[in-house]
């Protein structure tokens, strides 16, 4: 048996990294959804790995680095490319296709331009290229504004993103109609229960009366927001405070499962074992001063609200891009836990504190026929090619 060589690009997008493929470069059996595609992507990343290290693959053994992307020229009117995201399990054998990765979205435009997937007539030599992306997991449209210099994507610049050590060129992302996710199990409503705040009944994890208030929102990615103080936290926690506590991780997973059930994303709690990517669970708190993971002080006046989010069973080192969309959307809707914690008044932009620093995201919400909707969420990210060539995979 020999290894096969598959053209691939290893890219950083926002605070994540992943292996990018052009659909037509995949082995024929992997060009369609199914067992062959999942097996290929798991082997590329190095999963499943009972050691949890992904040593024999391209993954970095964290939720932010166990990611794959497939991009293809789009046949849909008004779109340049189709973008499919696969979150690869680390120690378990599965690829979760249930949602998008907002961070890696920032790398889709540059990848598409570099691989000739965008009509050359739409790519300026200098200035900004607007790449119209169809997000295949969620059925949504995303516009990426990619800077160009001398006919090539500009990767280097002075835009700084907390959670990424080195500056790079800024890429602006517009998530159009980010509510009413059309992804796997989604209800089609931004607030699946019809409420901006619900009460979750979660027995066995030490909650008062086994109940906790939660905002269940489907924007960017299905997300469950709870108050930090209701679950015994301050909102200033860094990764070590939670990720080394097995009991705490189990409690968060139990909360996430009950929230998913309430949102209609699953029919029974047993289904959560293979649904690690969605929904996300996050806890919010009022502004407080804290030291971020790089040892820098985040001051009270730097943020409107503090948010910590779990991803693939661990506290995220910064913030998932799709969860940032959910934060911005929730901040724009009166009465949500995010809005109330950020001061109580709806905001068209919110700056939140996360373990690595701060991030600003904008969103505008309005009610239509009694239901809340958001037309667009906007934020900036950066992206860079780390390596390009071929990934070698046992045949």
C-alpha positions as CSV (number, residue, x, y, z in Angstrom):
1,X,0.0,0.0,0.0
2,X,1.3,3.5,-0.9
3,X,0.4,7.0,0.2
4,X,-1.7,9.2,-2.1
5,X,-0.8,12.8,-2.6
6,X,-3.6,15.3,-2.5
7,X,-3.1,19.0,-3.4
8,X,-3.8,21.1,-0.2
9,X,-3.1,24.4,1.5
10,X,-2.6,24.8,5.2
11,X,-4.0,28.2,6.2
12,X,-4.6,30.3,9.3
13,X,-7.9,32.1,9.3
14,X,-8.7,34.3,12.2
15,X,-7.7,32.4,15.4
16,X,-8.0,29.0,13.7
17,X,-6.0,26.8,11.3
18,X,-7.2,24.3,8.8
19,X,-6.4,22.2,5.8
20,X,-8.0,23.7,2.6
21,X,-8.9,21.7,-0.5
22,X,-10.3,22.5,-3.9
23,X,-13.2,20.1,-4.5
24,X,-11.8,18.9,-7.9
25,X,-8.4,18.1,-6.3
26,X,-9.9,15.5,-4.0
27,X,-9.8,11.8,-4.9
28,X,-13.0,11.1,-6.9
29,X,-14.7,9.1,-4.1
30,X,-14.2,12.0,-1.7
31,X,-15.8,14.6,-4.0
32,X,-19.2,13.7,-2.7
33,X,-20.4,13.5,0.9
34,X,-20.1,10.2,2.6
35,X,-17.8,7.6,4.2
36,X,-14.9,8.1,1.8
37,X,-14.7,11.8,2.3
38,X,-14.9,11.6,6.1
39,X,-12.3,8.9,6.2
40,X,-9.9,11.0,4.0
41,X,-10.3,14.1,6.1
42,X,-9.9,12.3,9.4
43,X,-6.7,10.7,8.2
44,X,-5.4,14.0,6.9
45,X,-5.9,15.6,10.3
46,X,-4.7,12.5,12.3
47,X,-8.0,11.3,13.8
48,X,-9.3,9.4,15.7
49,X,-6.4,9.6,18.1
50,X,-6.9,8.0,21.6
51,X,-3.8,9.9,22.7
52,X,-5.6,13.2,21.8
53,X,-2.5,14.6,20.1
54,X,-3.0,14.1,16.3
55,X,0.7,13.4,16.0
56,X,0.2,11.4,12.7
57,X,-1.6,14.2,10.9
58,X,-2.0,17.9,10.3
59,X,-4.2,18.6,13.3
60,X,-3.1,20.5,16.3
61,X,-5.2,18.6,18.9
62,X,-7.5,21.5,19.7
63,X,-10.9,22.6,18.4
64,X,-9.2,25.5,16.6
65,X,-6.8,23.4,14.7
66,X,-8.8,20.2,13.9
67,X,-10.5,21.7,10.9
68,X,-10.9,21.1,7.2
69,X,-12.4,23.1,4.3
70,X,-13.6,22.2,0.8
71,X,-14.0,25.1,-1.7
72,X,-15.6,24.8,-5.2
73,X,-16.6,27.2,-7.9
74,X,-20.2,28.0,-7.3
75,X,-23.1,27.4,-9.8
76,X,-25.5,29.5,-7.7
77,X,-26.4,32.9,-9.1
78,X,-24.8,35.7,-7.2
79,X,-22.0,33.6,-5.7
80,X,-18.4,32.9,-6.6
81,X,-17.6,29.9,-4.5
82,X,-19.2,27.2,-2.3
83,X,-17.5,26.7,1.0
84,X,-18.0,23.6,3.1
85,X,-16.5,23.2,6.6
86,X,-15.8,20.0,8.4
87,X,-14.9,20.0,12.1
88,X,-12.9,16.8,12.7
89,X,-13.2,15.0,16.0
90,X,-9.9,14.6,17.9
91,X,-10.2,11.3,19.8
92,X,-13.4,10.1,18.2
93,X,-14.1,9.0,14.6
94,X,-16.4,11.6,13.1
95,X,-16.5,14.8,11.0
96,X,-19.1,17.3,12.2
97,X,-20.8,19.1,9.3
98,X,-23.5,20.8,11.3
99,X,-22.2,24.4,11.3
100,X,-19.7,26.9,9.9
101,X,-16.3,28.1,11.2
102,X,-16.4,31.9,11.2
103,X,-12.6,32.2,11.7
104,X,-11.7,30.0,8.7
105,X,-14.3,31.9,6.6
106,X,-11.7,34.7,6.4
107,X,-9.3,32.4,4.6
108,X,-11.9,31.2,2.0
109,X,-11.7,34.4,-0.1
110,X,-7.9,34.4,-0.4
111,X,-7.9,30.7,-1.1
112,X,-10.5,31.0,-3.8
113,X,-8.7,33.9,-5.5
114,X,-5.3,32.1,-5.4
115,X,-6.8,29.0,-6.9
116,X,-8.6,30.6,-9.8
117,X,-12.1,29.9,-8.4
118,X,-13.2,33.5,-8.7
119,X,-13.9,34.9,-12.2
120,X,-10.7,36.9,-13.2
121,X,-12.9,39.7,-14.4
122,X,-14.1,40.3,-10.9
123,X,-10.5,40.3,-9.4
124,X,-8.9,43.8,-9.4
125,X,-5.2,44.1,-9.7
126,X,-5.1,46.5,-6.8
127,X,-7.7,47.5,-4.2
128,X,-10.3,45.1,-2.8
129,X,-11.9,42.0,-4.2
130,X,-15.4,41.1,-3.1
131,X,-15.7,37.4,-2.9
132,X,-19.3,36.1,-2.6
133,X,-19.3,32.9,-0.6
134,X,-22.1,30.4,-0.3
135,X,-21.7,28.7,3.1
136,X,-22.9,25.2,2.3
137,X,-23.2,24.0,6.0
138,X,-25.7,26.7,6.9
139,X,-27.1,27.8,3.5
140,X,-26.0,31.4,4.1
141,X,-24.2,34.0,2.0
142,X,-21.0,35.7,3.3
143,X,-19.2,38.5,1.5
144,X,-15.4,38.7,2.1
145,X,-13.6,41.9,1.2
146,X,-10.0,40.7,0.3
147,X,-7.2,43.3,-0.2
148,X,-5.2,42.9,-3.4
149,X,-1.8,44.2,-4.5
150,X,-0.2,43.7,-7.9
151,X,-2.8,41.0,-8.8
152,X,-2.2,38.9,-5.7
153,X,-3.9,38.6,-2.3
154,X,-2.3,41.0,0.2
155,X,-1.5,38.8,3.3
156,X,0.8,41.1,5.3
157,X,-0.3,44.3,7.1
158,X,-0.7,46.0,10.4
159,X,-4.2,44.7,11.4
160,X,-3.9,43.1,14.9
161,X,-6.3,40.4,16.1
162,X,-6.2,39.3,19.7
163,X,-5.4,35.7,19.9
164,X,-3.0,35.9,16.9
165,X,0.6,36.8,17.6
166,X,1.6,38.6,14.4
167,X,-0.3,41.3,12.5
168,X,-1.6,40.8,9.0
169,X,-3.8,42.4,6.4
170,X,-7.4,43.0,7.4
171,X,-10.2,41.1,5.7
172,X,-13.7,42.4,6.4
173,X,-16.5,39.8,6.5
174,X,-20.2,40.4,6.1
175,X,-22.5,37.6,7.2
176,X,-25.8,38.3,5.4
177,X,-29.0,37.3,7.2
178,X,-27.1,35.4,9.9
179,X,-30.2,34.4,11.8
180,X,-32.5,31.6,10.8
181,X,-29.7,29.1,10.2
182,X,-30.6,26.5,7.5
183,X,-28.0,24.0,8.7
184,X,-28.5,20.5,10.1
185,X,-31.3,20.3,12.6
186,X,-32.0,24.1,12.5
187,X,-35.5,25.3,13.1
188,X,-35.4,28.3,10.7
189,X,-36.0,30.8,13.5
190,X,-33.4,33.0,15.1
191,X,-35.0,32.2,18.5
192,X,-36.1,28.6,18.1
193,X,-38.3,28.6,21.2
194,X,-39.8,32.0,20.4
195,X,-38.3,33.5,23.5
196,X,-35.3,35.8,24.0
197,X,-34.7,34.1,27.5
198,X,-35.7,30.6,28.4
199,X,-35.4,28.5,31.6
200,X,-33.5,25.3,31.1
201,X,-34.2,22.4,33.5
202,X,-30.8,20.6,33.9
203,X,-30.8,18.1,36.8
204,X,-27.7,16.7,38.4
205,X,-25.1,19.5,38.0
206,X,-25.7,21.6,41.1
207,X,-27.8,24.4,39.8
208,X,-30.3,26.1,42.1
209,X,-33.6,24.2,41.6
210,X,-31.9,22.4,38.7
211,X,-32.7,25.4,36.5
212,X,-30.8,28.2,34.7
213,X,-31.8,31.1,32.5
214,X,-30.5,31.0,29.0
215,X,-30.7,32.8,25.7
216,X,-31.0,30.2,22.9
217,X,-30.1,31.9,19.6
218,X,-29.5,30.7,16.1
219,X,-27.3,33.3,14.4
220,X,-23.9,32.6,12.9
221,X,-24.1,29.3,14.8
222,X,-26.6,27.9,17.2
223,X,-25.5,29.3,20.6
224,X,-26.6,28.9,24.2
225,X,-25.8,31.9,26.5
226,X,-26.0,31.8,30.3
227,X,-25.0,34.2,33.0
228,X,-21.5,33.4,34.4
229,X,-22.7,34.1,38.0
230,X,-25.5,31.6,37.6
231,X,-23.1,28.7,37.0
232,X,-20.4,29.8,39.5
233,X,-18.0,31.8,37.3
234,X,-16.9,35.5,37.0
235,X,-16.5,35.8,33.2
236,X,-12.8,36.5,33.5
237,X,-11.6,32.9,33.4
238,X,-8.8,31.7,31.1
239,X,-8.4,28.3,29.6
240,X,-6.5,26.7,32.6
241,X,-9.3,27.6,35.0
242,X,-11.8,25.3,33.2
243,X,-10.0,23.0,30.8
244,X,-8.2,21.1,33.6
245,X,-11.4,20.6,35.5
246,X,-13.0,17.4,34.3
247,X,-16.1,17.9,36.4
248,X,-16.6,21.5,35.0
249,X,-16.2,20.2,31.4
250,X,-18.8,17.5,32.1
251,X,-21.2,20.2,33.5
252,X,-20.8,22.4,30.4
253,X,-21.5,19.4,28.2
254,X,-24.6,18.5,30.1
255,X,-25.8,22.1,29.8
256,X,-25.1,22.2,26.1
257,X,-27.0,18.9,25.6
258,X,-30.1,20.2,27.3
259,X,-29.9,23.5,25.4
260,X,-29.6,21.6,22.1
261,X,-32.7,19.6,23.1
262,X,-34.6,22.8,23.9
263,X,-33.6,24.3,20.6
264,X,-34.8,21.3,18.6
265,X,-31.3,20.5,17.3
266,X,-31.5,16.9,18.7
267,X,-34.3,14.5,19.5
268,X,-32.6,12.8,22.4
269,X,-29.6,13.6,24.6
270,X,-27.8,10.5,23.2
271,X,-27.3,12.3,19.9
272,X,-24.8,14.8,21.4
273,X,-21.9,12.3,21.3
274,X,-21.5,12.9,17.6
275,X,-22.5,16.6,17.6
276,X,-19.6,18.3,19.2
277,X,-19.5,21.4,16.9
278,X,-23.0,22.7,17.5
279,X,-24.5,24.2,19.4
280,X,-21.9,26.4,21.2
281,X,-22.3,27.3,24.9
282,X,-21.1,30.6,26.3
283,X,-21.3,32.5,29.5
284,X,-21.5,36.2,29.9
285,X,-20.6,38.7,32.6
286,X,-20.5,42.5,33.1
287,X,-17.2,44.3,32.3
288,X,-14.3,43.7,34.7
289,X,-10.6,44.2,34.6
290,X,-8.6,41.0,33.9
291,X,-5.3,39.8,32.5
292,X,-5.7,38.1,29.1
293,X,-3.8,34.9,28.2
294,X,-0.8,37.0,26.9
295,X,-0.6,38.8,30.3
296,X,-2.0,42.1,29.0
297,X,-4.6,44.0,31.0
298,X,-8.1,44.3,29.6
299,X,-9.6,47.3,31.3
300,X,-13.3,47.8,32.3
301,X,-13.6,50.6,29.7
302,X,-12.3,48.4,26.9
303,X,-15.4,46.2,26.7
304,X,-19.1,46.2,26.9
305,X,-19.5,42.6,28.1
306,X,-17.3,39.6,28.9
307,X,-17.9,36.3,27.0
308,X,-16.3,32.9,27.4
309,X,-17.3,30.2,25.0
310,X,-16.8,26.4,24.8
311,X,-15.8,24.7,21.6
312,X,-15.5,20.9,21.2
313,X,-15.7,20.4,24.9
314,X,-13.1,22.9,26.0
315,X,-12.9,26.6,26.7
316,X,-11.9,28.4,23.5
317,X,-8.6,30.3,23.6
318,X,-10.2,33.4,22.0
319,X,-13.6,33.4,20.3
320,X,-15.1,31.5,17.4
321,X,-16.1,33.8,14.5
322,X,-19.6,32.3,14.3
323,X,-20.1,32.7,18.0
324,X,-19.0,36.3,17.6
325,X,-21.8,36.7,15.1
326,X,-24.2,35.3,17.7
327,X,-22.8,37.7,20.4
328,X,-23.3,40.7,18.1
329,X,-26.8,39.6,17.1
330,X,-27.9,38.9,20.7
331,X,-26.5,42.3,21.8
332,X,-28.8,43.9,19.2
333,X,-32.0,42.3,20.5
334,X,-33.5,43.7,23.7
335,X,-34.0,41.4,26.6
336,X,-31.4,38.7,25.7
337,X,-28.9,37.9,28.4
338,X,-26.1,39.4,26.2
339,X,-28.0,42.6,25.8
340,X,-28.9,42.9,29.4
341,X,-25.4,42.1,30.6
342,X,-24.0,44.7,28.1
343,X,-26.0,47.5,29.7
344,X,-29.6,46.7,28.8
345,X,-29.9,48.8,25.6
346,X,-29.8,47.2,22.1
347,X,-26.5,47.8,20.4
348,X,-25.6,47.9,16.7
349,X,-22.0,47.1,17.7
350,X,-20.5,45.5,20.7
351,X,-17.0,45.0,22.0
352,X,-16.6,42.0,24.1
353,X,-13.7,40.6,26.2
354,X,-12.5,37.0,25.6
355,X,-9.6,35.0,27.0
356,X,-7.1,36.5,24.5
357,X,-8.3,40.1,24.5
358,X,-11.2,41.9,22.8
359,X,-13.2,41.8,19.6
360,X,-15.7,44.2,18.0
361,X,-18.7,42.9,16.0
362,X,-21.6,44.8,14.6
363,X,-25.2,43.7,13.8
364,X,-28.6,45.4,13.3
365,X,-31.8,43.7,14.4
366,X,-35.4,44.4,13.6
367,X,-38.8,42.7,14.2
368,X,-40.8,41.4,11.2
369,X,-44.2,40.0,11.8
370,X,-43.4,39.5,15.5
371,X,-40.1,37.7,14.9
372,X,-36.6,39.1,15.3
373,X,-34.3,39.1,12.3
374,X,-30.8,40.4,11.6
375,X,-29.9,41.4,8.0
376,X,-26.2,41.5,8.4
377,X,-23.3,41.0,10.9
378,X,-19.9,42.5,10.3
379,X,-16.5,41.9,11.7
380,X,-12.8,41.9,10.7
381,X,-10.4,39.0,10.6
382,X,-7.1,38.2,8.8
383,X,-5.7,35.1,7.0
384,X,-2.4,33.8,5.8
385,X,-1.1,30.8,3.9
386,X,1.2,28.7,6.1
387,X,2.1,26.0,3.7
388,X,1.0,24.8,0.2
389,X,1.6,21.7,-1.8
390,X,0.4,18.2,-1.2
391,X,-0.8,16.3,1.9
392,X,0.3,12.7,2.0
393,X,-2.4,10.2,3.1
394,X,-2.1,6.4,3.4
395,X,-4.1,5.0,0.5
